[in-house]
């Protein structure tokens, strides 16, 4: 495993855009007003784009293109430097189309955060069968592979969410807490008699898993997929269940 210089995040794709579109409640099909586009009185709350309009097939396709473009722009430019102009250019959509579905850049980002949180929640539930056996280790290797797949898809969103959380001094960062479910599930597998606080230990493990995938995705570490999974799974599993003797 060798270190590589530079940062070159991958272009990522969304596989669950249709699920997000399905969550929008139908109620008419009118364009957003100028007030809603500017985020003033009468606008939809952040994180609930298009909540007052029915999404027909064409609308679902357009929203999917905008979400997909958002992931790519956040990967290329970072959250703070990204602009609506950049997103509509990548999506090959108009500004008018963007504001039919999202109030602003933050609104689109929050929609992506919700999508990531749902996927991470599903991953957390897979940890329920974790135990200190060979079968448990094999299952954990598979789980680590699933996490790596998710990170390849949503890495820029996770990175931006982390950056916003770190720099948030007024408690205004997007909810939900992306890794709360993972921390809680892992904490339940940590023996308090080991001399560590299970919640703190779980936070350390989740941080290690996330950062390791960040370094791989940003090509700061070069390793094949099997090596990534085996290394991360072995180190993490031994932290959860220290070898005896």
PAFILO-501357 format. One record per residue: residue number from 1; residue in one letter; x, y, z of N, C-alpha, C in turn. Coordinates in steps of 0.2 Angstrom, whole numbers, plus 5000, padded with zeros to 4 digits. Layout:
# residues N
num|residu|n_east|n_north|n_up|ca_east|ca_north|ca_up|c_east|c_north|c_up
NUM|a|X|Y|Z|X|Y|Z|X|Y|Z
...
//
This chain:
# residues 245
num|residu|n_east|n_north|n_up|ca_east|ca_north|ca_up|c_east|c_north|c_up
1|x|5004|4994|5000|5000|5000|5000|5004|5006|5000
2|x|5004|5011|4995|5008|5016|4994|5004|5023|4995
3|x|5007|5028|4997|5004|5034|4997|5004|5038|4991
4|x|4999|5041|4989|4999|5045|4983|4997|5052|4984
5|x|5001|5057|4981|5000|5064|4982|4994|5066|4978
6|x|4991|5072|4980|4986|5075|4977|4979|5073|4979
7|x|4974|5077|4977|4967|5075|4979|4963|5075|4972
8|x|4960|5069|4971|4956|5069|4965|4950|5065|4966
9|x|4945|5067|4969|4939|5064|4970|4935|5061|4964
10|x|4932|5055|4965|4929|5052|4959|4923|5055|4957
11|x|4921|5055|4951|4914|5057|4949|4909|5052|4951
12|x|4904|5054|4955|4900|5049|4958|4893|5049|4955
13|x|4889|5043|4956|4882|5043|4954|4877|5041|4959
14|x|4871|5043|4958|4866|5042|4963|4862|5035|4961
15|x|4861|5031|4965|4857|5025|4963|4850|5025|4967
16|x|4848|5030|4971|4842|5030|4974|4838|5037|4973
17|x|4839|5040|4968|4836|5046|4966|4828|5045|4966
18|x|4826|5039|4963|4819|5038|4963|4816|5037|4969
19|x|4819|5034|4974|4817|5034|4981|4816|5041|4984
20|x|4820|5045|4983|4820|5052|4986|4814|5055|4982
21|x|4813|5055|4976|4808|5058|4972|4801|5055|4975
22|x|4801|5049|4976|4794|5046|4979|4792|5049|4986
23|x|4797|5051|4989|4795|5054|4996|4792|5061|4996
24|x|4792|5064|4990|4789|5071|4989|4781|5070|4989
25|x|4778|5074|4993|4770|5073|4993|4767|5077|4988
26|x|4762|5074|4984|4759|5078|4979|4754|5083|4981
27|x|4754|5089|4977|4749|5094|4979|4750|5100|4974
28|x|4748|5098|4967|4748|5103|4962|4755|5103|4958
29|x|4755|5108|4953|4761|5107|4949|4763|5114|4947
30|x|4763|5119|4952|4765|5126|4950|4772|5128|4951
31|x|4775|5132|4947|4782|5134|4948|4783|5138|4955
32|x|4789|5137|4958|4790|5141|4964|4789|5148|4963
33|x|4787|5152|4967|4787|5160|4967|4794|5163|4968
34|x|4794|5169|4966|4801|5172|4967|4802|5172|4975
35|x|4797|5173|4979|4799|5173|4986|4802|5167|4988
36|x|4799|5161|4986|4801|5154|4988|4808|5153|4985
37|x|4810|5156|4979|4816|5155|4976|4822|5159|4980
38|x|4820|5164|4984|4824|5168|4987|4825|5166|4995
39|x|4820|5161|4997|4820|5159|5003|4817|5164|5008
40|x|4812|5168|5006|4809|5173|5010|4802|5170|5012
41|x|4798|5174|5014|4791|5172|5017|4788|5167|5012
42|x|4785|5162|5014|4781|5157|5010|4785|5152|5007
43|x|4792|5152|5008|4796|5147|5005|4796|5140|5009
44|x|4797|5135|5006|4797|5128|5009|4803|5128|5014
45|x|4803|5124|5019|4808|5124|5024|4814|5120|5020
46|x|4820|5122|5022|4826|5119|5019|4826|5112|5020
47|x|4828|5108|5015|4828|5101|5016|4821|5097|5013
48|x|4816|5102|5011|4810|5099|5009|4808|5101|5002
49|x|4813|5101|4997|4812|5103|4990|4806|5100|4987
50|x|4802|5104|4983|4796|5102|4979|4791|5099|4983
51|x|4791|5100|4990|4786|5097|4994|4778|5098|4992
52|x|4777|5104|4989|4771|5106|4987|4769|5105|4980
53|x|4773|5101|4976|4771|5100|4969|4771|5092|4968
54|x|4767|5090|4963|4767|5083|4961|4773|5083|4956
55|x|4777|5077|4957|4782|5076|4952|4780|5071|4947
56|x|4779|5073|4941|4778|5069|4935|4784|5066|4933
57|x|4784|5061|4928|4790|5058|4926|4795|5062|4923
58|x|4793|5068|4920|4798|5072|4917|4802|5076|4923
59|x|4797|5078|4928|4800|5081|4934|4805|5077|4938
60|x|4803|5070|4939|4807|5066|4942|4814|5065|4939
61|x|4814|5065|4932|4820|5065|4929|4825|5071|4930
62|x|4821|5077|4929|4825|5083|4930|4828|5084|4937
63|x|4824|5082|4942|4826|5082|4949|4832|5077|4950
64|x|4832|5071|4947|4837|5067|4947|4844|5069|4944
65|x|4843|5073|4939|4849|5076|4935|4852|5081|4940
66|x|4848|5085|4943|4850|5090|4948|4854|5087|4954
67|x|4851|5082|4957|4854|5079|4962|4861|5076|4960
68|x|4861|5072|4955|4867|5069|4952|4872|5075|4951
69|x|4870|5080|4948|4875|5086|4946|4877|5089|4953
70|x|4873|5089|4958|4875|5092|4964|4881|5088|4967
71|x|4880|5081|4967|4886|5077|4970|4892|5078|4966
72|x|4892|5079|4959|4898|5080|4955|4901|5087|4957
73|x|4897|5092|4957|4899|5098|4959|4903|5099|4966
74|x|4899|5096|4971|4902|5096|4977|4909|5092|4977
75|x|4909|5087|4973|4916|5083|4973|4921|5087|4970
76|x|4919|5091|4964|4924|5095|4961|4926|5101|4964
77|x|4921|5105|4967|4923|5112|4970|4922|5112|4977
78|x|4919|5107|4981|4918|5108|4988|4912|5111|4989
79|x|4909|5110|4995|4903|5113|4997|4902|5121|4996
80|x|4907|5124|4999|4907|5131|5000|4908|5135|4993
81|x|4912|5132|4989|4914|5135|4983|4908|5133|4977
82|x|4904|5128|4978|4899|5126|4974|4894|5132|4973
83|x|4892|5133|4967|4886|5137|4966|4881|5134|4962
84|x|4875|5137|4962|4869|5135|4958|4871|5135|4951
85|x|4874|5140|4949|4877|5140|4942|4880|5134|4940
86|x|4885|5132|4944|4889|5126|4942|4884|5120|4942
87|x|4880|5119|4946|4875|5113|4946|4871|5113|4940
88|x|4868|5119|4938|4863|5118|4932|4867|5117|4926
89|x|4874|5120|4926|4878|5119|4920|4879|5111|4919
90|x|4881|5108|4925|4883|5101|4924|4876|5097|4923
91|x|4871|5099|4925|4864|5095|4924|4861|5097|4917
92|x|4864|5102|4914|4861|5104|4908|4854|5106|4909
93|x|4853|5110|4914|4846|5112|4916|4846|5120|4916
94|x|4840|5123|4917|4840|5130|4917|4839|5132|4925
95|x|4841|5138|4926|4840|5140|4933|4833|5140|4935
96|x|4828|5141|4930|4821|5140|4932|4819|5133|4934
97|x|4822|5128|4931|4821|5121|4933|4824|5120|4940
98|x|4830|5123|4941|4832|5121|4948|4828|5124|4953
99|x|4825|5130|4952|4821|5133|4958|4814|5130|4958
100|x|4812|5126|4953|4806|5122|4954|4806|5117|4959
101|x|4812|5115|4960|4813|5109|4965|4817|5111|4971
102|x|4821|5116|4971|4825|5118|4977|4826|5125|4978
103|x|4825|5127|4984|4826|5134|4986|4832|5137|4985
104|x|4838|5133|4986|4845|5136|4985|4849|5130|4985
105|x|4856|5131|4985|4861|5126|4985|4860|5122|4992
106|x|4859|5125|4997|4858|5122|5004|4852|5117|5004
107|x|4847|5119|5000|4841|5114|5000|4843|5108|4996
108|x|4846|5108|4991|4849|5102|4987|4853|5098|4991
109|x|4858|5101|4995|4863|5098|4999|4859|5094|5004
110|x|4854|5097|5008|4850|5094|5013|4847|5088|5010
111|x|4844|5088|5004|4841|5083|5001|4846|5077|5000
112|x|4852|5078|4998|4857|5073|4998|4859|5070|5005
113|x|4859|5074|5010|4861|5072|5017|4856|5067|5019
114|x|4849|5069|5018|4844|5064|5020|4845|5057|5016
115|x|4846|5058|5010|4848|5051|5006|4853|5047|5009
116|x|4859|5051|5011|4864|5047|5014|4863|5044|5020
117|x|4859|5048|5024|4857|5046|5031|4853|5040|5031
118|x|4848|5039|5026|4844|5033|5025|4848|5027|5023
119|x|4853|5028|5019|4858|5023|5017|4862|5020|5023
120|x|4865|5025|5027|4869|5023|5032|4864|5020|5038
121|x|4858|5022|5038|4854|5019|5043|4853|5011|5041
122|x|4852|5010|5035|4851|5003|5033|4858|4999|5034
123|x|4864|5002|5033|4870|4999|5035|4870|4998|5042
124|x|4868|5002|5046|4868|5001|5054|4864|4995|5056
125|x|4859|4994|5052|4854|4988|5054|4858|4982|5052
126|x|4862|4982|5048|4866|4976|5046|4871|4973|5051
127|x|4873|4978|5056|4877|4976|5061|4874|4972|5067
128|x|4868|4972|5067|4864|4968|5072|4867|4961|5073
129|x|4869|4958|5068|4871|4951|5068|4879|4950|5070
130|x|4882|4956|5071|4889|4955|5073|4891|4951|5079
131|x|4896|4947|5079|4898|4943|5084|4905|4941|5083
132|x|4908|4939|5089|4916|4937|5089|4917|4930|5086
133|x|4914|4928|5080|4915|4922|5077|4918|4922|5070
134|x|4920|4917|5067|4922|4917|5060|4917|4920|5056
135|x|4911|4917|5057|4905|4919|5053|4904|4927|5054
136|x|4905|4929|5060|4904|4936|5062|4909|4940|5058
137|x|4915|4938|5058|4920|4942|5054|4919|4942|5047
138|x|4917|4936|5044|4915|4936|5037|4909|4941|5035
139|x|4904|4941|5040|4899|4946|5039|4901|4953|5039
140|x|4906|4954|5044|4909|4961|5045|4913|4963|5038
141|x|4916|4959|5036|4920|4960|5029|4915|4962|5024
142|x|4909|4959|5023|4904|4961|5019|4902|4968|5020
143|x|4901|4969|5027|4898|4976|5029|4903|4981|5027
144|x|4909|4980|5028|4914|4985|5026|4914|4986|5019
145|x|4913|4981|5015|4913|4982|5008|4907|4986|5006
146|x|4901|4985|5009|4895|4989|5008|4897|4997|5010
147|x|4900|4998|5015|4902|5005|5017|4906|5008|5012
148|x|4911|5004|5009|4916|5007|5004|4912|5009|4998
149|x|4907|5005|4996|4903|5006|4990|4899|5012|4991
150|x|4896|5013|4997|4892|5019|4999|4897|5025|4999
151|x|4903|5025|5001|4907|5030|5001|4909|5032|4995
152|x|4910|5028|4990|4912|5029|4983|4907|5033|4980
153|x|4901|5032|4982|4895|5035|4979|4894|5042|4982
154|x|4894|5043|4988|4892|5049|4992|4898|5052|4996
155|x|4904|5050|4994|4910|5053|4998|4909|5061|4998
156|x|4908|5064|4993|4908|5072|4993|4903|5074|4998
157|x|4897|5071|4998|4892|5074|5003|4894|5072|5010
158|x|4897|5067|5012|4899|5065|5018|4905|5070|5020
159|x|4909|5071|5016|4915|5076|5017|4912|5083|5019
160|x|4908|5085|5014|4905|5092|5015|4901|5092|5022
161|x|4897|5087|5023|4893|5087|5030|4898|5088|5036
162|x|4904|5084|5035|4908|5084|5041|4912|5091|5042
163|x|4913|5094|5036|4916|5100|5036|4912|5106|5039
164|x|4905|5105|5037|4900|5110|5040|4899|5109|5047
165|x|4899|5103|5050|4899|5101|5057|4904|5104|5061
166|x|4910|5103|5058|4916|5105|5062|4916|5113|5062
167|x|4914|5116|5057|4915|5124|5057|4908|5127|5059
168|x|4903|5123|5061|4897|5126|5064|4897|5129|5071
169|x|4897|5135|5072|4897|5138|5079|4890|5140|5081
170|x|4885|5139|5077|4879|5142|5079|4873|5136|5079
171|x|4876|5130|5078|4871|5125|5078|4866|5125|5072
172|x|4869|5127|5066|4865|5127|5060|4866|5122|5055
173|x|4870|5117|5057|4873|5112|5052|4867|5108|5050
174|x|4867|5104|5044|4861|5100|5042|4860|5094|5047
175|x|4854|5092|5048|4853|5086|5051|4850|5081|5046
176|x|4850|5075|5047|4852|5072|5054|4859|5070|5055
177|x|4861|5068|5060|4868|5066|5062|4869|5059|5058
178|x|4873|5060|5053|4874|5054|5048|4876|5048|5051
179|x|4880|5048|5056|4884|5042|5059|4881|5040|5066
180|x|4875|5043|5068|4873|5042|5074|4871|5034|5075
181|x|4867|5032|5070|4865|5025|5070|4871|5020|5070
182|x|4876|5021|5066|4882|5017|5066|4885|5017|5073
183|x|4886|5023|5076|4889|5023|5083|4885|5019|5088
184|x|4879|5020|5088|4875|5017|5093|4875|5009|5092
185|x|4875|5007|5086|4875|5000|5085|4882|4997|5087
186|x|4887|5000|5085|4894|4998|5087|4895|4998|5094
187|x|4892|5003|5098|4893|5004|5105|4890|4998|5108
188|x|4885|4995|5106|4882|4989|5109|4886|4983|5108
189|x|4891|4983|5104|4895|4977|5103|4902|4978|5107
190|x|4903|4983|5111|4909|4984|5114|4908|4983|5122
191|x|4912|4979|5124|4912|4976|5131|4914|4982|5136
192|x|4910|4985|5140|4912|4990|5145|4918|4988|5150
193|x|4918|4981|5151|4924|4979|5155|4930|4979|5152
194|x|4931|4981|5146|4937|4982|5142|4941|4988|5144
195|x|4938|4992|5148|4941|4998|5151|4940|5004|5147
196|x|4935|5004|5142|4934|5010|5138|4926|5012|5138
197|x|4925|5018|5137|4918|5020|5136|4915|5017|5130
198|x|4910|5013|5129|4908|5010|5123|4906|5016|5118
199|x|4903|5021|5120|4901|5027|5115|4907|5030|5112
200|x|4912|5031|5117|4918|5035|5114|4922|5030|5110
201|x|4922|5024|5111|4926|5019|5107|4922|5018|5101
202|x|4915|5018|5101|4912|5018|5094|4913|5024|5090
203|x|4913|5030|5093|4915|5036|5089|4922|5035|5086
204|x|4927|5032|5090|4933|5032|5087|4933|5027|5081
205|x|4930|5021|5082|4930|5016|5076|4926|5019|5070
206|x|4920|5022|5071|4917|5025|5065|4921|5031|5062
207|x|4925|5035|5066|4929|5040|5063|4935|5036|5059
208|x|4938|5031|5061|4943|5027|5058|4940|5024|5051
209|x|4934|5021|5051|4931|5019|5045|4930|5024|5040
210|x|4927|5030|5042|4926|5035|5037|4932|5038|5034
211|x|4937|5040|5039|4943|5043|5036|4947|5038|5032
212|x|4947|5032|5033|4951|5027|5029|4948|5027|5022
213|x|4941|5027|5022|4938|5027|5015|4939|5034|5012
214|x|4940|5039|5015|4941|5046|5012|4948|5046|5009
215|x|4953|5043|5012|4960|5043|5010|4960|5038|5003
216|x|4956|5033|5003|4956|5029|4998|4953|5032|4992
217|x|4947|5035|4993|4943|5038|4988|4946|5044|4985
218|x|4950|5048|4989|4954|5054|4987|4961|5052|4984
219|x|4962|5045|4983|4968|5043|4980|4975|5045|4984
220|x|4974|5046|4991|4980|5047|4995|4983|5040|4997
221|x|4979|5035|4996|4981|5028|4998|4979|5024|4992
222|x|4984|5020|4989|4983|5016|4983|4983|5009|4986
223|x|4977|5006|4985|4976|4999|4987|4971|4996|4983
224|x|4971|4989|4981|4965|4986|4978|4959|4985|4983
225|x|4954|4984|4980|4948|4984|4984|4948|4978|4989
226|x|4951|4973|4988|4951|4967|4992|4956|4969|4998
227|x|4961|4972|4997|4966|4974|5002|4963|4980|5007
228|x|4959|4984|5004|4955|4989|5008|4951|4986|5013
229|x|4946|4982|5010|4941|4978|5014|4945|4974|5020
230|x|4950|4970|5018|4953|4966|5023|4956|4969|5028
231|x|4960|4975|5026|4964|4979|5031|4959|4982|5036
232|x|4954|4986|5033|4949|4989|5038|4945|4985|5042
233|x|4943|4979|5039|4939|4974|5043|4943|4971|5048
234|x|4949|4969|5047|4953|4966|5052|4955|4971|5058
235|x|4957|4977|5056|4959|4981|5062|4953|4983|5066
236|x|4947|4984|5063|4941|4986|5066|4938|4981|5070
237|x|4938|4974|5067|4935|4969|5071|4940|4967|5077
238|x|4946|4968|5076|4950|4967|5082|4949|4972|5088
239|x|4948|4978|5086|4946|4983|5091|4940|4982|5094
240|x|4935|4979|5091|4928|4977|5094|4929|4971|5098
241|x|4933|4966|5096|4934|4959|5099|4941|4958|5099
242|x|4945|4960|5104|4952|4959|5105|4954|4952|5105
243|x|4959|4950|5101|4961|4942|5101|4963|4941|5109
244|x|4961|4934|5110|4963|4932|5117|4970|4928|5117
245|x|4974|4930|5122|4981|4927|5122|4986|4930|5118
//
